[in-house]
Amino acid sequence: MTETPPRLGLIGSPGEFTLAALQTLLGHGIVPRQVLFAAAPPATPPARALPVTPPAAAGPLETLARQHRIPLHHIAHARQQPRDPVRLPAVDIALVACYPYRLPTALIHWPQRACINLHPSLLPAYRGPDPVFWQLRDDAPERGVSLHRVTDTLDAGPLLARETLHYPSGASRPALDRLLAGAGTALLIEKLGHWPDLPEARPQPAKLAGYRPAPTPADYRLHTDWRVERAFNFIRGTRTPPGGYPLRTEHGEITLDRAIAFSHGPGFERPAAGDEIELRFSDGLLRAGLREPI
């Protein structure tokens, strides 16, 4: 970074992704002037004053911000307007790292130079609220992170930078969030190395764009014609849904809730033993936990 780095604000949510972004910024000596995070889904976008309030609980993100004396507030529900809305400090750049809803217009225009979103896919592919889920489900051959300017159209703003990343086999969703957020934030820091100049933003190629919605319970269904490592990584890398991971086998319908190990090559399925079972996929065997023991 230059001797006079940009004044930066961070927008996100109280989870691993935003926490990793903040840790990466602090590790590079960049202390945000303000952290804002989503606390509850807004009923309607705030029209006038931005409704931000102090956080009600103290999790890892709040604790880290407090340690570095960074003001942290949550974006309140639109029906919970505070009497005295917080006056946000002036920032040059706002980094959005896992804000789970459409960004209020007031926040898009908060920074003086650019509002930049860190999106965990190689845009314009996998726009939408949970790109990590869909890349694991699709066994996407190329994965990574993108930085783009925030506009009124979700995940469609001009691209500033992209970086291809490898998902480690068997990585949990928190581990993937830390990997992606850390790499994307480091990429932003690199691109701001010539501040006050910003990287040239280029429009996303519309013909390659693809939007994927929030997953439904049916989207967690497994198929035995998948590669075994695909099934293993999908279960390990997604947050286990209330209904588990349904799978139809030649012996009937079962539901898995965790992936334990896998092996390639020939072998025989093993019947359920307690709450574990071994199942054949297209190129190997998956050992997994059953939601309900057979």
C-alpha positions as CSV (number, residue, x, y, z in Angstrom):
1,M,0.0,0.0,0.0
2,T,1.0,3.6,-0.5
3,E,1.9,5.9,2.4
4,T,-1.6,7.4,2.3
5,P,-4.0,4.5,1.8
6,P,-7.6,5.0,1.1
7,R,-10.1,5.4,4.0
8,L,-12.0,2.2,3.9
9,G,-15.3,0.9,5.3
10,L,-16.3,-2.8,5.5
11,I,-19.9,-4.1,5.0
12,G,-20.8,-7.7,5.6
13,S,-22.4,-10.1,8.1
14,P,-21.4,-11.7,11.4
15,G,-19.8,-14.8,9.9
16,E,-16.5,-16.3,8.8
17,F,-16.4,-14.6,5.4
18,T,-16.6,-11.0,6.8
19,L,-14.4,-11.9,9.7
20,A,-11.7,-13.2,7.4
21,A,-11.9,-10.1,5.3
22,L,-11.4,-7.9,8.4
23,Q,-8.5,-10.1,9.6
24,T,-6.8,-9.8,6.2
25,L,-7.2,-6.0,6.1
26,L,-5.8,-5.7,9.6
27,G,-2.9,-8.1,8.7
28,H,-1.9,-5.6,6.0
29,G,-2.1,-2.7,8.4
30,I,-5.4,-1.4,7.1
31,V,-7.9,-0.4,9.9
32,P,-11.4,0.2,8.5
33,R,-13.0,3.4,9.7
34,Q,-16.4,1.6,10.1
35,V,-17.7,-1.9,10.0
36,L,-21.4,-2.5,9.1
37,F,-23.1,-5.9,9.1
38,A,-26.5,-7.2,8.4
39,A,-28.4,-8.4,11.5
40,A,-31.8,-9.3,10.1
41,P,-33.5,-9.3,6.6
42,P,-34.9,-5.9,5.8
43,A,-38.6,-5.7,5.2
44,T,-38.1,-2.9,2.7
45,P,-34.9,-1.0,1.8
46,P,-34.4,2.1,4.0
47,A,-35.6,5.1,2.1
48,R,-34.0,8.0,4.1
49,A,-31.7,7.8,7.1
50,L,-29.6,4.6,7.1
51,P,-30.9,2.5,10.1
52,V,-27.8,1.4,11.9
53,T,-27.6,0.5,15.6
54,P,-25.0,-1.0,18.0
55,P,-24.8,-4.8,17.9
56,A,-26.8,-6.7,20.5
57,A,-24.3,-9.5,20.9
58,A,-20.5,-9.9,20.9
59,G,-19.2,-12.5,18.5
60,P,-15.8,-12.9,16.9
61,L,-16.3,-10.0,14.5
62,E,-17.5,-7.6,17.1
63,T,-14.7,-8.6,19.5
64,L,-12.0,-8.1,16.8
65,A,-13.5,-4.7,15.9
66,R,-13.6,-3.7,19.5
67,Q,-9.9,-4.7,20.0
68,H,-8.9,-2.4,17.2
69,R,-11.3,0.4,18.2
70,I,-13.3,0.1,15.0
71,P,-16.9,1.4,15.2
72,L,-19.2,-1.5,14.4
73,H,-22.9,-1.3,13.9
74,H,-25.6,-3.5,12.4
75,I,-28.0,-2.5,9.7
76,A,-31.3,-2.7,11.5
77,H,-34.6,-4.0,10.3
78,A,-36.5,-1.3,8.4
79,R,-39.3,-1.5,11.0
80,Q,-36.7,-0.9,13.8
81,Q,-35.7,2.6,13.0
82,P,-33.4,4.0,15.7
83,R,-34.3,7.4,17.2
84,D,-30.8,8.7,16.4
85,P,-29.3,7.0,13.3
86,V,-25.5,6.7,13.3
87,R,-23.6,9.2,11.3
88,L,-21.2,7.2,9.2
89,P,-17.6,8.4,8.8
90,A,-16.4,9.5,5.4
91,V,-14.7,6.7,3.4
92,D,-13.1,6.5,0.0
93,I,-13.7,2.8,-0.6
94,A,-16.4,0.4,0.9
95,L,-15.6,-3.3,0.6
96,V,-18.7,-5.5,0.6
97,A,-17.8,-9.0,1.9
98,C,-20.9,-11.2,2.3
99,Y,-23.7,-8.8,2.8
100,P,-26.6,-11.2,2.4
101,Y,-29.3,-8.9,0.9
102,R,-29.6,-6.3,-1.7
103,L,-27.4,-3.4,-0.6
104,P,-29.4,-0.2,0.4
105,T,-28.8,2.7,-2.0
106,A,-27.5,4.8,0.9
107,L,-24.6,2.3,1.3
108,I,-23.8,2.1,-2.4
109,H,-23.3,5.9,-2.3
110,W,-21.6,5.9,1.1
111,P,-17.9,5.8,-0.2
112,Q,-16.6,8.8,-2.1
113,R,-14.8,6.8,-4.8
114,A,-16.2,3.2,-5.1
115,C,-18.3,0.6,-3.5
116,I,-16.6,-2.7,-4.3
117,N,-18.2,-6.2,-3.8
118,L,-16.1,-9.3,-3.2
119,H,-18.0,-12.1,-4.9
120,P,-16.9,-15.8,-4.4
121,S,-17.1,-16.8,-8.1
122,L,-15.5,-16.0,-11.4
123,L,-18.1,-13.5,-12.5
124,P,-20.2,-13.3,-14.6
125,A,-20.7,-17.0,-13.8
126,Y,-22.6,-17.8,-10.6
127,R,-24.2,-14.6,-9.7
128,G,-26.6,-14.8,-6.8
129,P,-26.7,-15.3,-3.0
130,D,-24.8,-18.6,-2.6
131,P,-22.3,-19.2,-5.4
132,V,-20.1,-21.5,-3.3
133,F,-23.0,-24.0,-3.0
134,W,-23.7,-24.1,-6.7
135,Q,-20.0,-24.4,-7.7
136,L,-19.7,-27.4,-5.4
137,R,-23.0,-28.9,-6.7
138,D,-22.0,-28.4,-10.3
139,D,-18.5,-29.5,-9.7
140,A,-17.5,-26.3,-11.5
141,P,-14.1,-26.7,-13.3
142,E,-13.0,-23.1,-12.5
143,R,-13.6,-21.4,-9.3
144,G,-12.4,-18.2,-7.7
145,V,-13.2,-14.7,-6.6
146,S,-14.1,-11.4,-8.3
147,L,-14.1,-7.8,-7.4
148,H,-16.7,-5.6,-9.0
149,R,-18.3,-2.2,-8.5
150,V,-21.7,-2.3,-6.9
151,T,-24.6,-1.2,-9.0
152,D,-28.4,-1.5,-8.6
153,T,-28.3,-4.8,-10.5
154,L,-27.2,-7.6,-8.3
155,D,-23.6,-8.9,-8.9
156,A,-23.6,-7.3,-12.4
157,G,-21.4,-4.2,-11.8
158,P,-18.2,-3.7,-13.9
159,L,-15.3,-6.0,-13.0
160,L,-12.1,-4.7,-11.4
161,A,-10.3,-8.0,-10.9
162,R,-10.7,-11.8,-10.8
163,E,-8.5,-14.6,-9.4
164,T,-8.8,-18.4,-9.9
165,L,-8.6,-20.4,-6.7
166,H,-8.5,-24.2,-5.9
167,Y,-11.0,-25.6,-3.3
168,P,-9.1,-28.1,-1.1
169,S,-10.6,-31.5,-1.1
170,G,-12.9,-32.0,1.8
171,A,-12.8,-28.3,2.9
172,S,-15.7,-27.3,5.2
173,R,-17.8,-24.3,4.4
174,P,-16.2,-22.1,7.1
175,A,-12.7,-23.0,5.7
176,L,-13.9,-22.1,2.2
177,D,-15.3,-18.8,3.4
178,R,-11.9,-18.0,5.0
179,L,-10.0,-19.0,1.9
180,L,-12.2,-17.0,-0.5
181,A,-12.5,-13.9,1.7
182,G,-8.8,-13.8,2.5
183,A,-7.8,-14.2,-1.1
184,G,-10.3,-11.6,-2.4
185,T,-9.4,-9.0,0.2
186,A,-5.7,-9.5,-0.5
187,L,-6.5,-9.0,-4.2
188,L,-8.2,-5.7,-3.4
189,I,-5.3,-4.5,-1.3
190,E,-3.0,-5.4,-4.3
191,K,-5.2,-3.4,-6.7
192,L,-5.2,-0.4,-4.4
193,G,-1.4,-0.4,-4.3
194,H,-1.3,2.6,-6.7
195,W,-3.9,4.6,-4.8
196,P,-5.4,7.1,-5.6
197,D,-5.6,5.4,-9.0
198,L,-8.1,2.6,-9.3
199,P,-8.0,-0.4,-11.6
200,E,-10.0,0.1,-14.8
201,A,-13.4,-1.5,-14.5
202,R,-14.7,-3.4,-17.5
203,P,-18.3,-4.5,-18.1
204,Q,-19.1,-8.1,-17.4
205,P,-19.8,-10.1,-20.7
206,A,-23.5,-10.4,-20.7
207,K,-23.5,-13.5,-22.8
208,L,-21.6,-15.5,-20.1
209,A,-23.8,-14.3,-17.2
210,G,-25.6,-16.8,-15.1
211,Y,-27.7,-16.3,-12.0
212,R,-28.4,-19.0,-9.4
213,P,-31.0,-18.5,-6.7
214,A,-30.8,-19.5,-3.0
215,P,-30.8,-23.3,-2.7
216,T,-34.0,-25.2,-1.9
217,P,-34.2,-28.5,-0.1
218,A,-34.4,-30.4,-3.4
219,D,-31.0,-28.9,-4.5
220,Y,-29.3,-30.9,-1.8
221,R,-30.2,-34.2,-3.4
222,L,-27.2,-36.4,-4.3
223,H,-26.9,-38.8,-7.3
224,T,-24.9,-42.0,-7.5
225,D,-23.7,-41.2,-11.0
226,W,-21.6,-38.3,-9.6
227,R,-17.9,-38.7,-9.1
228,V,-17.4,-39.8,-5.5
229,E,-15.1,-36.8,-4.7
230,R,-17.8,-34.5,-6.0
231,A,-20.3,-35.9,-3.6
232,F,-17.7,-35.8,-0.7
233,N,-16.8,-32.2,-1.4
234,F,-20.4,-31.1,-1.8
235,I,-21.4,-32.5,1.6
236,R,-18.3,-31.3,3.3
237,G,-18.4,-27.8,1.8
238,T,-22.1,-26.9,2.3
239,R,-24.0,-26.2,5.4
240,T,-26.0,-29.3,6.3
241,P,-29.7,-28.5,5.7
242,P,-32.5,-29.5,8.1
243,G,-33.6,-32.2,5.7
244,G,-30.1,-33.6,5.1
245,Y,-28.8,-34.9,1.8
246,P,-31.4,-37.2,0.2
247,L,-30.1,-40.0,-2.1
248,R,-32.0,-42.7,-4.0
249,T,-30.2,-46.0,-4.1
250,E,-31.1,-49.4,-5.5
251,H,-32.2,-50.3,-2.0
252,G,-34.4,-47.3,-1.5
253,E,-34.4,-43.7,-0.3
254,I,-31.9,-42.7,2.4
255,T,-30.7,-39.4,3.8
256,L,-27.1,-38.5,4.7
257,D,-26.0,-35.8,7.0
258,R,-22.1,-35.9,6.8
259,A,-19.3,-37.2,4.6
260,I,-16.6,-39.1,6.4
261,A,-14.2,-40.4,3.7
262,F,-14.0,-41.6,0.1
263,S,-11.9,-43.9,-2.0
264,H,-11.4,-44.3,-5.7
265,G,-11.5,-47.6,-7.7
266,P,-13.5,-50.8,-7.4
267,G,-15.0,-52.1,-4.2
268,F,-18.2,-53.3,-2.6
269,E,-20.8,-51.3,-0.8
270,R,-21.1,-52.0,2.9
271,P,-24.5,-52.1,4.6
272,A,-25.3,-49.6,7.3
273,A,-23.6,-50.2,10.6
274,G,-25.3,-48.0,13.1
275,D,-25.4,-44.5,11.7
276,E,-22.7,-45.0,9.0
277,I,-22.9,-46.5,5.5
278,E,-20.6,-47.0,2.5
279,L,-22.1,-46.2,-0.9
280,R,-20.9,-46.6,-4.5
281,F,-20.7,-43.6,-6.7
282,S,-19.5,-43.6,-10.4
283,D,-15.8,-44.0,-9.6
284,G,-15.5,-45.0,-6.0
285,L,-17.0,-45.4,-2.5
286,L,-18.3,-42.8,-0.1
287,R,-18.4,-43.5,3.6
288,A,-21.1,-41.2,5.1
289,G,-23.3,-40.7,8.1
290,L,-27.0,-41.5,8.0
291,R,-29.6,-39.0,9.2
292,E,-31.6,-41.9,10.5
293,P,-29.9,-45.2,11.2
294,I,-31.3,-48.1,9.1
